Amino acid sequence: MSRNTKVQNQLRDQFIDFTQTTSNIATQFLRASNWDLELAINDFLSHSSGYGRNNSESSSLVSIFDKYKEDTNRIGIDGTLQYIEDLGYDPEHKATLALAYFLESPTLGVFERKTFLRKWHSVQVHDLKGMKAYMKSIDAQLNGNLDYLKDVYRFAFTFLLEEGQRALPLETAAEYWRLLLSDIYGDKIETWISFYEKQSKATVSKDVWNMFFVFLQDWDKDSKLENYDEAAAWPSLIDEFVEDFRESINH
């Protein structure tokens, strides 16, 4: 398969994913636009009312994306900051991480056209007012739905990795432990971070990151960690933390 053919197939798939139309129709509009995805979608929305999609709603989503886009297929950091501000949130608010999870953001400060359009359409949201309401709902879920918080928390690890990294710098991990977990688990987060900083460990592995969330559920029910099972499959660092914690509360 030639490179051009591969690119065209990708564009066709993106067109179909958003418009929910057929491969033949996708090819027709893409060829007419010289394989410019944005032009093809806009042309489809303008002239294809018979294809079973609510064109005014779809066009509204495209317009919102285009307002913030850096190039045809993505919103970059500047557009992301403005978008979040227009949604009524501070970029440092934890709900923005949940938004990144929902929109399947590949990295910090980036939203891709394909997923932006698909995901908002999937929840029947097509304007900024609806997006603001959705943000409030996911914000509430972060504080009231542990399963949802766990999903966002696990997403955060890979999302925050920079190119070539396999573990998070401790400074980054600590920032997001505080951001995502302090409202629920309070001083436990600072106790954990303080212990971690004393270990002279510069990074946090994916295993430690994920298992710490599980550990918190047990710790929340057993404040003195009297029932902690050292024989269970915990990371050794958590075993060491429990030992240190027990000693500290017994002196």
Stockholm file with secondary structure:
# STOCKHOLM 1.0

chainA/1-251         MSRNTKVQNQLRDQFIDFTQTTSNIATQFLRASNWDLELAINDFLSHSSGYGRNNSESSSLVSIFDKYKEDTNRIGIDGTLQYIEDLGYDPEHKATLALAYFLESPTLGVFERKTFLRKWHSVQVHDLKGMKAYMKSIDAQLNGNLDYLKDVYRFAFTFLLEEGQRALPLETAAEYWRLLLSDIYGDKIETWISFYEKQSKATVSKDVWNMFFVFLQDWDKDSKLENYDEAAAWPSLIDEFVEDFRESINH
#=GR chainA/1-251 SS CCHHHHHHHHHHHHHHHHHCCCHHHHHHHHHHTTTCHHHHHHHHHHHCGGGSSCHHHHHHHHHHHHHHCSBTTEECHHHHHHHHHHTTCCTTSHHHHHHHHHTTCSSTTCEEHHHHHHHHHHTTCCSHHHHHHHHHHHHHHHHHCHHHHHHHHHHHHHHHCCTTCSSEEHHHHHHHHHHHHHHHHTHHHHHHHHHHHHTTCCEECHHHHHHHHHHHHHHHHCTTCTTCCTTSSCCHHHHHHHHHHHHHHTC
#=GC SS_cons         CCHHHHHHHHHHHHHHHHHCCCHHHHHHHHHHTTTCHHHHHHHHHHHCGGGSSCHHHHHHHHHHHHHHCSBTTEECHHHHHHHHHHTTCCTTSHHHHHHHHHTTCSSTTCEEHHHHHHHHHHTTCCSHHHHHHHHHHHHHHHHHCHHHHHHHHHHHHHHHCCTTCSSEEHHHHHHHHHHHHHHHHTHHHHHHHHHHHHTTCCEECHHHHHHHHHHHHHHHHCTTCTTCCTTSSCCHHHHHHHHHHHHHHTC
//
